[in-house]
């Protein structure tokens, strides 16, 4: 999780509940972590310049492309119109 995401989770849920949510996230089925190396950062900069994404979004997209992932599950509409990936909205 990103540092500010953890802070937000603590603020909204409280520390104990935030820890439990974090555990569930880490154990999410089929979740794989991608090491962010120099090549991913370089690619993310190109993506950021091309699509005017926020830095974190461009890193997420770069990681997905590195693993040949064609869909991203998010409600973030900043991913709409990006030809390299299909945005799949989160079902609430």
BAMI-652514 format. One record per residue (C-alpha): z, x, y. Coordinates in Angstrom, 2 decimals. Example, Ala and Ser with C-alpha at 12.3 -4.5 7.8 and 13.67 -1.06 7.14 Angstrom:
2
pt up->7.80; east->12.30; north->-4.50
pt up->7.14; east->13.67; north->-1.06
This chain:
92
pt up->0.00; east->0.00; north->0.00
pt up->-0.59; east->1.14; north->3.52
pt up->2.50; east->2.08; north->5.49
pt up->2.17; east->-0.77; north->8.01
pt up->1.55; east->-3.23; north->5.15
pt up->4.86; east->-2.22; north->3.62
pt up->6.65; east->-2.68; north->6.95
pt up->5.04; east->-6.11; north->7.39
pt up->6.02; east->-7.12; north->3.85
pt up->9.62; east->-6.03; north->4.49
pt up->9.69; east->-7.98; north->7.76
pt up->8.32; east->-11.19; north->6.25
pt up->9.99; east->-11.15; north->2.83
pt up->13.02; east->-8.96; north->3.24
pt up->13.60; east->-5.67; north->1.45
pt up->14.50; east->-7.01; north->-2.00
pt up->11.58; east->-9.44; north->-2.19
pt up->9.21; east->-6.82; north->-0.77
pt up->10.19; east->-4.42; north->-3.56
pt up->9.43; east->-7.09; north->-6.18
pt up->6.05; east->-7.85; north->-4.57
pt up->5.29; east->-4.12; north->-4.59
pt up->6.10; east->-3.90; north->-8.31
pt up->3.78; east->-6.82; north->-9.05
pt up->1.03; east->-5.19; north->-6.99
pt up->1.35; east->-1.86; north->-8.81
pt up->1.16; east->-3.66; north->-12.19
pt up->-1.79; east->-5.86; north->-11.24
pt up->-4.20; east->-6.08; north->-14.20
pt up->-7.21; east->-3.78; north->-13.95
pt up->-5.93; east->-2.19; north->-10.72
pt up->-7.14; east->1.39; north->-10.45
pt up->-6.32; east->3.85; north->-7.72
pt up->-9.09; east->6.03; north->-6.34
pt up->-8.22; east->9.46; north->-5.03
pt up->-9.37; east->9.79; north->-1.44
pt up->-11.09; east->13.14; north->-1.21
pt up->-13.23; east->14.87; north->1.42
pt up->-16.43; east->13.18; north->0.24
pt up->-14.92; east->9.70; north->0.53
pt up->-13.69; east->10.46; north->4.04
pt up->-17.11; east->11.81; north->5.05
pt up->-18.83; east->8.73; north->3.63
pt up->-16.30; east->6.46; north->5.33
pt up->-17.16; east->8.01; north->8.69
pt up->-20.85; east->7.25; north->8.17
pt up->-19.96; east->3.70; north->7.12
pt up->-17.68; east->3.30; north->10.13
pt up->-20.42; east->4.38; north->12.51
pt up->-23.03; east->2.16; north->10.82
pt up->-20.96; east->-1.02; north->10.61
pt up->-18.28; east->-0.46; north->13.29
pt up->-15.52; east->-1.01; north->10.75
pt up->-11.88; east->-0.08; north->11.24
pt up->-10.99; east->3.26; north->9.64
pt up->-9.04; east->1.70; north->6.76
pt up->-11.84; east->-0.77; north->6.00
pt up->-14.41; east->2.02; north->5.92
pt up->-12.23; east->4.01; north->3.51
pt up->-11.86; east->0.95; north->1.25
pt up->-15.62; east->0.47; north->1.25
pt up->-16.26; east->4.15; north->0.62
pt up->-13.88; east->4.09; north->-2.37
pt up->-15.62; east->1.01; north->-3.75
pt up->-19.03; east->2.61; north->-3.43
pt up->-17.74; east->5.78; north->-5.10
pt up->-16.86; east->3.68; north->-8.18
pt up->-20.05; east->1.54; north->-8.04
pt up->-18.04; east->-1.56; north->-7.18
pt up->-20.22; east->-4.30; north->-5.69
pt up->-17.56; east->-6.87; north->-4.67
pt up->-14.41; east->-6.73; north->-2.59
pt up->-11.76; east->-9.46; north->-2.70
pt up->-10.58; east->-10.05; north->0.85
pt up->-10.41; east->-12.62; north->3.61
pt up->-11.40; east->-9.90; north->6.09
pt up->-14.68; east->-11.16; north->7.56
pt up->-15.43; east->-7.65; north->8.85
pt up->-17.00; east->-7.10; north->5.40
pt up->-19.50; east->-9.93; north->5.89
pt up->-23.03; east->-8.71; north->6.44
pt up->-22.45; east->-5.30; north->4.85
pt up->-25.36; east->-4.87; north->2.47
pt up->-23.54; east->-2.51; north->0.10
pt up->-20.83; east->-5.00; north->-0.91
pt up->-20.22; east->-8.71; north->-1.40
pt up->-17.04; east->-10.17; north->0.08
pt up->-15.20; east->-12.54; north->-2.24
pt up->-12.63; east->-14.65; north->-0.35
pt up->-9.06; east->-14.75; north->-1.64
pt up->-8.26; east->-18.10; north->-3.26
pt up->-5.07; east->-19.51; north->-1.77
